[in-house]
């Protein structure tokens, strides 16, 4: 996906061109008999700029900081100065004072419902009738949506040099399309914000997006949490709670130790209705594959936008060198990092502020322009700079018939016409 998209013909007999977005729009207007450029068309073209998939960082480099380091240092100095001036103070703003943010409770519930709808829709699209084929590489984490796996040489798995970096494809599942990183569940977000190393087998782990919804106000019976009615105090930087246990609303006993049934490999689907009721509702509501794909894609967009709103108030941390995520005011102290420079940190994570992509990884895949063609050749390695990319959920839903979201149109390169496989050497 590197290089320029312009095409210059070296042979006069074979005139090849790749149209840019503005050229394609002008040509379509000329074929329809339209006149010159209008202000509305220019605004539409400027509203969708050309974007590319963000390049993954090198394994030995740290992730870029969301907030500049100078701003973090200034905030720490201000907090230290405020602690010296007023050692004992009441924390006023939620969720730092142990209370939930009232106007974000409904947002958390919508995010939780969107996650359930996303997993249910993907299951029906991948495993139901007329399923969309999903391919997964046997030696690496590469995923491809299509009948035939691509031939782009990007494999970095075991023995990739002997295979010339070609992938070895096998059937994939819903877990390959969308994956949620797991984190430790905090029973008391403010009173005990950290999990130490000796508690790594006693505290259950769950999807980080679900833990974010629980801390924002969603009640899940399987993962109890403490709900307060009064704000906590901060005495010389330490949190003190003067609320009696019998008066705390929603106070539940300490959660039991996690059992072997709590697997960290597969996402957990938690539904408030029984399976019989869900099956009856699905039988009553018969929808087409296109409508199901549109709903699933909308659930994906709603979940990401809602999670971004929640992360503005509820802090989420990620390791600067590995994909580990922890929802809460601080990161855990479990020594489980195996990334670069972990020996210097004694296996502890280098925590920093997380983004939505850390909480809900997009898992970019190559875009297939003609998935329905049985005789369509696989994506060629020589033409990879002309192919677009999109998150696996978006690509799956688009192939099922859903409309392409506006924010992913340029990334998928829908306006680029790649040359034939035997003509790529004529392209500049």
N, C-alpha and C positions, 0 to 999 in steps of 0.2 A: 504493500500500500504506500510505497514511497515513490517519489518522482513527480514529474509534471503530468497533467492530464491532456495537454495539448498534443496534437498529432500533426506531423509534417510528412508529406508523402515524398519518398525518395524515387519512386517509379512513377512516371507521368501516366502510365496506363492504369494504375491502380490508385485511385484517389480515395484515401482513407481520412476520415475525420472523426473526432470525438467532440461532441457538442458540450459547451459549458451551459450552466443553468440559464444565463441571459440569452445566449445564442439559441438555445432550444425554445425559450419563450418567444423570441422574435420570429423564429421560423414557424412556429405554430400559429402565431398571429397573422403572418403573411399567407399561410395556406388557407386560413379562414377568411381572408379578404379584409383583414383589419388594417387600420391606418398606422400612424406613427406611435411612438411611445406615449403612454399616459402616466399621470402622477400616481394613480392607484397601482399600476403594474410595478412601478419602481419601488413603491412602498412594500408590496408583497415580496419582491425579490430581496429587498434589504432586510425584511423580517426573518428570513430563513438564510442566514449566512452559511458558507461552507465550513463544516467542522469535520474533524477527523477523530478517530478513536484515540484516547489518551495512551501514550506509550507506557508500557509497564516499566517501573524503575528497576535498576540493577539490584541484584540480591545483596550486594555488599553496601549499598547506599541506604540511608534512612529515608523514610517517607517525608515529604515536605510538610511543614507545620501549617495547620489551618490558620492559626493566629500567630503573627510574627513574634519572635522571641523577645524583642524589646517591649512589646505590649505585655507579655506574660511577666516579665521582670518588674515592670512598673506596677502591675496589679498586685504582685506579691509584696512589694514595698508598701503600697497603700494599705493592704490588709494588715501587715505587721505594725504599721503606725497606728491604725485604728484600734488594734488589740492592746497596744501600750496605753493609749489615751483612755480607753474604756475597757478594762479587763472583764467585767461582768456585764453582759448585754443580752437582750432578747433578739433573736433572729426574726426579722419581720417578714421577709419575702419568702414565699414558697418556691421551690421545694426544699430550700436549704434549711428551713425551720421544721421539717418533718411532716408538713401538710402537703396535700396535692394541690395543683393549680386548677381552680374550678373550671375555667373555660377550656381546658385541655382534656377534660375527662371524656367528653363526647368525641373529641378527635382520637383519643386512644381507643375508644370502642369501635370507631369506624375503621381504624387501622387493623384492629384485631379481626373484625368481620371481613375486611378486604383480604387479609392473609388466608383466612379459611376459604373464601371464595376463589382465591387464586389457586390454592392447592387442589381444591375440588375440580375446578375447570381444567387444570393441567392434567389431572388424572384421567378425565374423560377424553381429552384431546390426544393423549399419548397412548392410553390403554383401551379406549373404547372402540366402537365401530368406526371404520374409516379413519383409523389413527394416523397421525403424522409421524413418519419414521424419524427416530432420533439415534444418532450414532455417537459412540464414545470410544476414544482411543484406549487401547489396552495398556499402554505403557506411560501415558501422560494424561493430563486433565483436559485435553482438547475435546470439544463437543462440536458436532455438526448436525444441522437440521436438514434432512433430505434423504432421498432414496439411496443415493450412492455417495460414499464419502469422498471428500475432496482429495486432490493430489498435491496440495501445497506442503512444502517441506518445512514444517515448523515443529516437528516432534523433538523433544529434549529428554525423553525418557530413557529407559535402560536399553543399551545396545542400539541407540539411534544412529550412531555412525555407520554401523554395518548395514542399516536400512536406508542410508542416504537421507536421514531425517524424515522419512515417510511414515505416516501413521498406519497403525493396524486397527481397523475398525471392528467394533462389535456393537450389538444392540444396546441402547441406553434406556434410562428410566427417567421418572420425574425428578429424582434427586440430581441427575446430571443437568437438567434444564435450569433448575433454581435450587440454590443451596443457602441455608441460613447458618452463619457461624454461631457456635454455642458459647454461653458464658455461665458463670455461677449465679445462682439465685440468692438474693439478699433478703432475708426475713425482715431485718430492720435496716432500712436504707441509711438512716442518719445515726442511729445508735451504734451499729456495727457495720461500717461501710466496707470493710476489707475482709477477705478470706485469706488466712495464713496457710503456710505450706502443709502443716499437719492436718488441716481440715479438708484437703483436696478430695478425699474419698467420702467424707461425711456430708458435704453440701451438694445438693443435686445441681445438675447442669441442664439448661434448656435453651431454646433459640433466643438469641439476643433481642430480636424484634418482639418476641413475646414477653421477655423480661422488661423491655421498655414500656410496653402497654400495661403490665402489672404495676410498675412503679408510678405510672401516670393515672391509675385509678381503676383499671380493669381487675375484677375479682375472679380468680381461677381457683377452684377448690383444690386442685392437685398441688398448687404452689401457694400456700398461705403467706400472708404478709401482715405487718403491723400497721394499722391506721390510727393516727393521732387526731385529737380534737383541739389540742393546745400546742402553741409553738414551743420549741426547746430553747434553752439558754446556752450561751457560749461563755465559758469562764476560762480565760487565758488560753483560748484556742481549743479547749476541750468541750465536747457537747455534754450537757447535763439535762436530764429529763426529769421534771418534778411532777409529772402526771402520774397518778396512781394507776396501777395495773388494772384494778377493777373498774375504773372509770373510762379507760381507753376504749374508744369505739372500734369494733372490728378486731380487737386484740385476740390473737389465736396462740395456742401453744407452739413451742419450737417445732419446726418441721423435723420429721424423722430422717435418719440417714438414708442416703439414696440406695436403692436396691439395684441388682443387676439388670432389672427390666428397663431402667432408664438408660437407654443407649444413646450415645452421642453421634451416631452415624446417620440416623434417619430422622427427619423432622417429625414433630409430634403435632397431630391435628386434634385440637380440642374444640368440641362442639357442644353447645348447650342443649341440643335436641338429640333424641335417641336415633339410632340408625334406621329403625323402622319408620319413624316419622319422616326422615330425610328421603328414604327410598319412595315413600308414598308421594311426597311432594314432587320428586323428580319424575315419577310416572305421570302425575297429573299435568306437569308443565313440560310439554314437548317443544323443544326449540331446535333450530337447525344448527349445523356446525359453525356457520358464519356468525350467528347470534351468540353462540357459546364462546367463540374466539373473541368477539368484541367485548363481551362481559369480562372475560378473563384478563384481557389486556387493560381494560378500565380498572379492574381490581389491582393490577400491578402498578398502574400510574397513581391510583389513590393511596396505595400503601406507601409508596416512596415519598409522595408529597406530604402525607400525614406524618411519616416518620421524620421528615426534615423539620416540620413544625415542632414536634415533640423534642427533638434534639437541641432546639434553641433554648429550652428551659431545663431539660433533664440531660445531664452530662453523660456522654458515652466516650470511653477511652479505647484506644487500640494500640497495639505494640508497633513501634516504629520500624521493626524489622520482620515481623511475622504477622499472619492474619488474625491473631488472637484479639478478642473483643471483650470488654467488660462494661456493663451498664451500671452506673453509680457515680458518686462523687470522687472515688478513687479507684485505681486499679488493684487487682488482687496481688498477693505476694507468693503465689504458687510458683515454684521454680521449675518451669516446664518449657522455657524458650530454648530452641535449638537453632536459632538463626545466627547471623553474623555477629561476632563479638559477644556471644553469650557467656564465654568463659570469664570475661571481665565483669559481667554482672552476676555471676554465680547462678546462671540459669533464669534470673528474673527478667521480666519484660521491661522494655523501655517505653513506658506509657506516654501517650500524647493524645491530643484531641482527635476524635474520629469524625469521619464524614459519612454521608448516606451510602456511598459505595462500599465503605467498610462494614456497615451494618447490613446492607442488602447488596451483595456483589452482583454486578450486572452480567458477568460471564459472557463476554462478547464472542460472537460466532460470525462466520462468513455468510454474507447474504447470497442466496440463490435466486437469480432473476426468474428462471422458468422451472419451478419445482414439479409441475405437472407433466412435463415432457418426459415420456419414457425413454426416448432416444437421446435425451439431452446429455452431452458429455460432462464428466465431472470437472470441477474447477481446476484449471491448469496452474501450475506453479509459475509459468512464464508470464501470466496475465494477472498476477495477484495485485498489482498496483491499480488495476481498474476495478477490482471487486470492492464492494462496501462491506461494512460490518454493522452489527446491531446486537443488543442483548438477546440472549437465547429465548427469553419469554416473548419478546417482540417479534423475533423471526418466526417462532412457532405459530403465534397467533396470526401473523400476516400471511403465512402460507396456508392457514386454515380459512382465510377469507376476511380477516379483520382489516379495517383501513389503517394505513400507515400513519402513526402520530407525526405531527408537524415537527417536533424536536428531533426526530430520527430520520427525516427524509434525506437531508444532506449527508448524514453519516452512512446511510445505506447506498448512496451514489445512484439514485434512481435515474438521474439524467445523464449518466455516462454510458456510452455505447462501446463496449470493448471490441477490439478487432478480433478476427479469426485466429485460431491457434497457429496457423501456418503463416500469419502475416504480422506477428508481433515484432519481428526484426525490422519491419519497415516503419515502425513507430518511433518518433524521436523521444 
